[in-house]
Amino acid sequence: MYRFLLTPRWWGINVFVLLAIPFCIFMGSWQLSRFEGRVHDSRAATKQAASDQHETARPLASMLPVDTATSGRRVTARGHYGTQLLVPGRQLDGRNGFYVLTLLRTDSGKALPVVRGWLPGKADAAKAPAPPAGEVTVTGALQASETPGDDGVSAQGGLPAGQTAAISSASLVNLVPDKLYDAWVTLDKADSGMKAVPATAPEGTGLDLKAFQNLGYTGEWFVFAGFVVFMWFRLVRREAEAARDAALGLVPEEPAQEPVVSG
């Protein structure tokens, strides 16, 4: 009854099934490993952030460039505060407000963007406390330059003078004359009655939409594998039933065609 499985047509179907199932399982396992990797990175980043709050701050230069290993680590830098900008549209504790961003001019000749704190309400330069005068030493969490459009980072343009949507050297270079570090720092303790801005996890280490997309793709590939098996068994069953019916003489006869009468 199942001799039809050895026919050329079924050889092609069988080979396809034998290749499709391992491929779907491999792709599903790969997507699952991507999701598990993101979960591991998220847990590691959370654990690292907790330990970073208690570690000894290191000189800024020793922690550059910013990567997943140095993002969120405590650093220290000395210099004089200069240009001050506001970063509107930032939330903290579920409230809308803005960051107070001040450039710290260091002895290296470059300026380090420093988020001195957060204030509620609409961005208003009159509300932002003036930075301390003279040489200061800042200590806080090192952060990578933001990318407009990322979570919490506005991509809007046309802001009033003295404001920036993203804390990024690429954005700030058009607003200030200083040479800038490709990084920024959020202070451990905010200045002058402002709230400190907590450090964010390095990009790609959180359980974001991409992580759950990987999990969704995992399910899809395993469903595809099951669908291939289901369809193969269904085709085999239908073919076997057709072969059995033919052996029992139960195949319906094709209706006879009426003779064509020519005029």
C-alpha positions as CSV (number, residue, x, y, z in Angstrom):
1,M,0.0,0.0,0.0
2,Y,2.9,2.4,0.7
3,R,4.9,1.5,-2.3
4,F,4.0,4.9,-3.7
5,L,6.6,6.4,-1.2
6,L,9.3,5.0,-3.5
7,T,8.1,6.8,-6.6
8,P,10.1,9.8,-7.9
9,R,7.4,12.3,-6.9
10,W,7.4,11.1,-3.3
11,W,11.2,10.9,-3.2
12,G,11.1,14.6,-3.8
13,I,8.5,15.2,-1.1
14,N,10.4,13.0,1.4
15,V,13.7,14.8,0.7
16,F,12.0,18.2,1.2
17,V,10.5,17.1,4.5
18,L,13.8,15.6,5.7
19,L,15.6,18.9,5.0
20,A,12.8,21.2,6.1
21,I,12.3,19.8,9.6
22,P,16.0,20.0,10.8
23,F,16.2,23.5,9.2
24,C,13.1,24.7,11.1
25,I,14.4,23.2,14.3
26,F,17.8,24.8,13.8
27,M,16.3,28.2,13.1
28,G,14.0,28.0,16.1
29,S,16.8,26.9,18.4
30,W,18.9,29.8,17.1
31,Q,16.2,32.4,17.8
32,L,15.7,30.9,21.2
33,S,19.4,31.2,21.9
34,R,19.2,34.9,20.9
35,F,16.4,35.4,23.3
36,E,18.2,33.6,26.1
37,G,21.3,35.7,25.4
38,R,19.3,38.9,25.7
39,V,17.8,37.7,29.0
40,H,21.3,36.9,30.3
41,D,22.6,40.3,29.2
42,S,19.7,42.0,30.9
43,R,20.3,40.2,34.1
44,A,24.1,40.8,33.9
45,A,23.5,44.5,33.2
46,T,21.1,44.8,36.2
47,K,23.6,43.1,38.4
48,Q,26.4,45.2,37.1
49,A,24.4,48.4,37.6
50,A,23.8,47.4,41.2
51,S,27.5,46.8,41.8
52,D,28.6,49.9,39.9
53,Q,26.8,52.1,42.5
54,H,29.2,50.9,45.2
55,E,32.5,50.6,43.2
56,T,35.3,53.2,43.4
57,A,35.0,55.8,40.7
58,R,37.8,55.6,38.1
59,P,39.3,58.3,36.0
60,L,37.2,59.1,32.9
61,A,40.1,58.5,30.4
62,S,40.6,54.9,31.7
63,M,37.0,54.0,30.9
64,L,36.8,55.2,27.3
65,P,35.5,54.4,24.8
66,V,32.1,53.5,26.2
67,D,31.0,49.9,25.5
68,T,28.8,47.3,27.3
69,A,31.6,46.7,29.8
70,T,32.1,50.3,30.8
71,S,28.6,51.7,30.3
72,G,27.1,52.5,33.8
73,R,30.5,52.4,35.5
74,R,31.3,55.1,38.0
75,V,33.9,57.6,36.7
76,T,35.3,60.9,38.0
77,A,36.5,64.0,36.1
78,R,37.8,67.5,36.9
79,G,37.2,70.7,35.1
80,H,35.2,73.9,34.9
81,Y,31.5,74.1,34.0
82,G,30.7,75.9,30.8
83,T,27.7,75.9,28.5
84,Q,24.4,74.7,29.9
85,L,21.6,73.2,27.9
86,L,18.2,71.7,28.6
87,V,17.0,68.2,27.5
88,P,13.2,68.4,27.3
89,G,10.7,65.6,27.3
90,R,12.4,63.3,29.8
91,Q,10.4,61.2,32.4
92,L,11.4,60.3,35.9
93,D,9.2,58.4,38.4
94,G,6.4,58.6,35.9
95,R,6.5,62.4,35.7
96,N,7.4,64.6,32.7
97,G,10.3,67.0,33.0
98,F,13.7,67.8,31.6
99,Y,17.4,67.2,32.2
100,V,19.8,70.0,33.1
101,L,22.9,69.3,31.0
102,T,26.1,71.2,31.6
103,L,29.4,70.8,29.7
104,L,32.5,70.2,31.9
105,R,35.6,71.6,30.2
106,T,38.5,69.3,31.2
107,D,42.2,69.8,31.1
108,S,42.3,67.5,28.0
109,G,40.7,70.3,26.0
110,K,37.5,68.4,25.5
111,A,34.2,69.0,27.2
112,L,32.2,66.3,28.9
113,P,28.4,66.5,28.9
114,V,27.2,66.2,32.5
115,V,23.6,65.7,33.5
116,R,23.4,67.5,36.8
117,G,19.8,66.5,37.5
118,W,16.2,66.4,36.5
119,L,13.4,69.0,37.1
120,P,9.6,68.5,36.6
121,G,7.5,70.5,34.1
122,K,8.2,72.2,30.8
123,A,11.9,73.0,30.0
124,D,12.6,76.4,31.3
125,A,16.1,77.9,31.6
126,A,14.9,80.1,34.5
127,K,14.2,77.0,36.6
128,A,17.6,75.4,36.0
129,P,20.1,76.1,38.7
130,A,23.4,77.7,37.6
131,P,26.4,75.4,37.7
132,P,29.0,75.8,40.5
133,A,31.8,78.2,39.7
134,G,35.5,77.3,39.8
135,E,37.1,73.9,39.4
136,V,34.9,71.0,40.3
137,T,35.2,67.2,40.5
138,V,32.2,65.3,39.2
139,T,31.4,61.7,40.0
140,G,28.7,59.7,38.2
141,A,27.7,56.9,35.9
142,L,29.3,56.8,32.4
143,Q,26.8,56.6,29.5
144,A,27.1,56.2,25.8
145,S,25.9,58.9,23.4
146,E,22.2,58.6,22.8
147,T,20.6,57.9,19.4
148,P,17.5,59.9,18.5
149,G,14.5,57.7,18.3
150,D,15.7,55.3,21.0
151,D,13.5,54.6,24.0
152,G,12.9,57.9,25.8
153,V,15.0,59.9,23.3
154,S,13.2,62.3,21.2
155,A,14.0,62.7,17.5
156,Q,12.2,66.0,17.1
157,G,14.0,69.0,15.7
158,G,13.4,72.7,15.8
159,L,13.9,73.0,19.5
160,P,14.4,76.5,21.1
161,A,17.9,77.8,21.5
162,G,19.6,76.2,24.5
163,Q,17.8,72.9,24.2
164,T,18.8,69.5,22.7
165,A,16.7,66.4,22.1
166,A,19.5,63.9,22.5
167,I,22.6,63.8,24.6
168,S,24.9,62.9,21.8
169,S,28.2,64.4,20.5
170,A,26.8,64.3,17.0
171,S,23.9,66.5,18.2
172,L,25.8,68.8,20.5
173,V,28.6,69.5,18.1
174,N,26.2,71.8,16.2
175,L,25.2,73.7,19.4
176,V,28.5,74.3,21.2
177,P,32.0,75.3,20.1
178,D,33.7,72.8,22.3
179,K,35.4,69.5,21.3
180,L,33.3,66.8,22.9
181,Y,33.8,63.4,24.4
182,D,31.7,60.7,22.8
183,A,30.1,60.0,26.1
184,W,28.3,61.7,29.0
185,V,27.9,61.3,32.8
186,T,24.9,61.4,35.0
187,L,25.8,62.6,38.5
188,D,25.4,60.3,41.5
189,K,24.0,63.2,43.5
190,A,22.1,65.9,41.7
191,D,23.0,69.5,42.2
192,S,20.8,72.3,43.8
193,G,17.5,70.5,44.6
194,M,17.3,68.5,41.4
195,K,16.7,64.8,41.2
196,A,19.5,62.5,40.1
197,V,19.0,60.8,36.8
198,P,19.6,57.0,37.1
199,A,22.0,55.3,34.6
200,T,20.5,53.3,31.8
201,A,21.5,49.8,30.8
202,P,23.8,49.5,27.8
203,E,22.1,49.4,24.4
204,G,21.0,45.9,23.4
205,T,21.1,44.4,26.9
206,G,17.5,45.0,27.9
207,L,14.4,42.9,27.4
208,D,13.1,45.2,24.6
209,L,10.8,44.5,21.7
210,K,13.7,42.8,19.7
211,A,14.1,40.3,22.5
212,F,10.4,39.3,22.4
213,Q,10.6,39.2,18.6
214,N,13.2,36.5,18.9
215,L,10.9,34.6,21.2
216,G,8.0,35.0,18.7
217,Y,10.2,33.8,15.8
218,T,11.2,30.8,17.9
219,G,7.6,29.7,18.2
220,E,7.0,30.3,14.5
221,W,9.9,28.1,13.4
222,F,8.8,25.3,15.7
223,V,5.2,25.6,14.4
224,F,6.5,25.5,10.8
225,A,8.3,22.2,11.7
226,G,5.1,20.8,13.1
227,F,3.2,21.9,10.1
228,V,5.6,20.2,7.7
229,V,5.2,16.9,9.6
230,F,1.4,17.3,9.7
231,M,1.1,17.9,6.0
232,W,3.4,15.0,5.2
233,F,1.2,12.6,7.2
234,R,-1.9,14.0,5.7
235,L,-0.6,13.5,2.1
236,V,0.6,10.0,2.9
237,R,-2.8,9.1,4.4
238,R,-4.7,10.5,1.4
239,E,-2.4,8.7,-1.0
240,A,-2.7,5.5,0.9
241,E,-6.5,5.7,1.0
242,A,-6.5,6.4,-2.8
243,A,-4.3,3.3,-3.4
244,R,-6.5,1.1,-1.2
245,D,-9.7,2.3,-3.0
246,A,-8.0,1.5,-6.3
247,A,-7.1,-2.0,-5.1
248,L,-10.7,-2.6,-4.0
249,G,-12.0,-1.3,-7.3
250,L,-13.7,1.6,-5.6
251,V,-12.3,4.3,-7.8
252,P,-15.2,6.0,-9.5
253,E,-15.3,5.7,-13.2
254,E,-14.9,8.8,-15.3
255,P,-18.1,9.8,-17.0
256,A,-18.2,8.8,-20.7
257,Q,-17.9,11.7,-23.0
258,E,-20.8,12.2,-25.5
259,P,-19.8,11.7,-29.1
260,V,-19.3,14.9,-31.0
261,V,-21.7,15.0,-33.9
262,S,-20.3,16.9,-36.9
263,G,-22.7,18.8,-39.1
